[in-house]
């Protein structure tokens, strides 16, 4: 299937690692013009070594002004953004007794506002141009409660609503906004989450991983490249009538009973 992504300008937030990096590579393979962003210039430099022709700009997306500076920089380097893939930011996993109002606020900053601060300027520019696609990579924590991911899950749930709301608001202006909820995916971010689960349940990290995989009927974690495959389809003209949906990619995971 030809995805018709050649020469499309794509910004991938969180594009230096994990799912974001897999997306950046996949878009480049399709002939797109790719920009990535991360808080760490060192991580960007490392990622660009394997992303021939891509552009990278560092910025802390929790800061709205820095986020807009990144957007401006990518558009100056590559042209108006056709596709935005949000994959930056992750809320720290925290045991329930350790949650505080500050921890809740930090979770919203890390996951929710790191997305809002980028998609706010981008969706408005896309609306004025009459075209564009935004793919928000969110996470299953927004619909399946986890004792160590309550604040982060709340941020994910808010992003799910924001995704559907923006899709409704901008559909008539030629802009599509969709979301993906990955489940357990083979990334460093998931490995860090398993440490919190192990601590809460007083088990080893290997046991925490074993228990997590036992809840997945498909019997394994997803690979970042598998998430990227869906991102590319949703971003392409082949998905031209797909809008406002949140697609789960969790291997049919069973809910946690608490």
N, C-alpha and C positions, 0 to 999 in steps of 0.2 A: 504494500500500500504506500503510495506516495503521499507524504504528509504536507507537502507544499510549504515548508518552513525555510527554504533557502532565502538568505538575505534578510530574514526577519530579525529585528533588534530585540534581544532578550536580556532582561536583567534578572539574575538569580541571587536573592539574598541568602546569606549563609552558604555561599557557593564554594567555599574553600574546603569543606569536609562533608562526609556522609551523603545524605540524600541530595543536598544541594549540589555537591561536586558531581555526583552521578548525573544530575539533570544538565549541568553545564556541559559535560562531555557529550551527552546524547544530543543536545541542540547543536553543538559544533559539528558532530557527525552528520547532521542533516543540512549543514551549510548555513546555519544561522550565524548572526553576529552576536557574540555573547559578552556580557559584562557581569562580573561577580562583585560581591561586597562581603566584608567580614570586619569585625572589630580589630582584628590583628593583621597588620601589614605583613608580618612574617608568614602567617598562614596563607595570605593571598599570594605572596611571592612563591611559596612552595607549591600551591595549587596551579599557578600559571605555568609552572614548568611542564605540566602535562596537559595544558589547555592552549594549544598553539593558536595564536591569533586573538585570544580573549583579552579583555581589559579588566583590571581590578582596581577598585577604589575602597580604601578603608574608611570605616565610620561606625560610630555607636548609634544604632538605630533606635535606641531608647530615647535619644535626643532628637526631637522633631527637626531642628535646624540642620543637624548633621545628616539626617535621613534625606532631606530635600537637597542638600549639597551633593550627596551621592547620586541622586536621580539626575540633577543638573549635569554632573560630571559625565555620567554614562551617556546622556543624550548629546552632550557636546562632542564626545569621542566617537559615538556610533550612529547617532540620529535618534529620532523620536522612538520611544519604547513601544513595541508592538505587543510584547508578552512580558508580564511580570510574574515571576515565580517566587513566592514568599516561603523561605525555608529557614530563616534565621531565628534565633532565640529559643530558649528552653527554660521553663521554670524549674527551679531547684526542687527536688523531691524532699519532702519534709514530713516527719512523723506527726500525727495529729496533736500530740501533747506539746510539740515544739512550735506549732503554728502561733503566730502573733499577727496583729493588724499590719505590722511592717512586712512580715513574710508574705501575707496576702497581696499587699501592694507591690512588693518586689516581683511576685509571680505575674501580676498583670503587666508590669513594665516589661519584664523579660520576654513574655510570649505575646501578649495582646498588643501593647503599644509599639513594639518593634515591628509589627505588621501594619498597624494603623498608620504609623508615621511615614511609611513608604507608599501604601496603597492610596492614601488620601490625595497626595499631589498627582500620582500617576493616573488614577481613575478619572480625575477631573480633566487632565490633559487628553486622555483617550476619548472622553466624552465630547470634547470640543472638536477632535479630529474625526469623530464618528466611527472609530474602530479600535479594537484592542481586546486582549484576554488577560485576566488575572487568575492564577492558580494558587490558592492558599493551601499549603501543606500543613495540616493542623494536628491531628492526633486523636486516637480513640479515647483518650482520657476525658474528652468533652461529653461522652455519652455513657461510658462505663466507669463507675466510681471505683477508685483505688485509695486505700488508706494513706498511702504515701504520696498521693498526687491530687489531693483535694483542691488546693489553691491553683495549681497548674491546670487541673481539669476544668475548673471554673473559667480560666482564661480561654481554654480551648472551646468551651461551650459558647462563650461570648463571640469568639471568632466564627463559629458556625452560623450564628445568627447574623453577624455582620456580613458574612459572605452572601447569604441568601438575600439580605436586605439590599446590599449594593447591586446584586444581580437584578433585582426587581426595579430599582431606581434607575439603572443605566441601560437596561435592555433596549429601550426605545432609542438609545443613542448609539447603538451598534457595539456595545461593550458586553462581553460575557465575563462572569465571575463564578468560579467553581471552587470546590474544596475537595481535598483528599484526607481521609483519616487513616494513616498507616497504623498498624498494630506494631507488635514487636519486630524491629528491623535491626539488622546486623550493623550497628553503628556504635561509635564510642559513647554517644549520648545514652543509648540504651544500657550499655555496660555500667555507666555511672548510676543509672536508676536502679539497677540490680543490687548495687552496693547498699542503697537505702532500704530496699526490700529485705535484704539479708540481715541488716542491723535490726530492723523492726521485729523480725520473726526469729532472731537469734539463731540463724543458720548460716552456712557458708554461702559464698557467692555462687559456687557451682550448684549447690542445692537450690538456690533461688532461681537460677537459670533453668534447671531441670523442671521445677514446678511450673514456671512460666510456659515452657514449651509443652508440658503435659496438658495445658489448657487450650492448646491450638490443635484442632482436629487434623490440620494438614501436617502436623508433626515437625514443623521447623519455623524459624524466623524468616521474614522476607529479606531479600537483598536490596540494597539501595537502587540498583539498576532496574529492579522490577517496579519500584515506585516511579522511577524516571520514565519508564515506558508509558505508563498511564498519563503522566504529566504531559508528555509530548503529544499524545493523541488528543487530550483535552484542549491543548493550546493550538491545535492545528485546525484548518478549515474542515477537516473530516468530522469534527465534533461541533459543527456550526449551529446545531439546534440543541446543544447541551448547555444549560444555563441554570445557575442557582442551586445546583445539586451538591450534596456532600457524599462522596463515594468512600465506603469503608474498604480498606485492604488489610484485613486482620487475620486471614486464614480461618475464618469462622470461629474466632476465639470465644470461649465461654466466659460469662461474667464472673467477677469476683464476689463471693458471698461474705458479707461482713456482719 
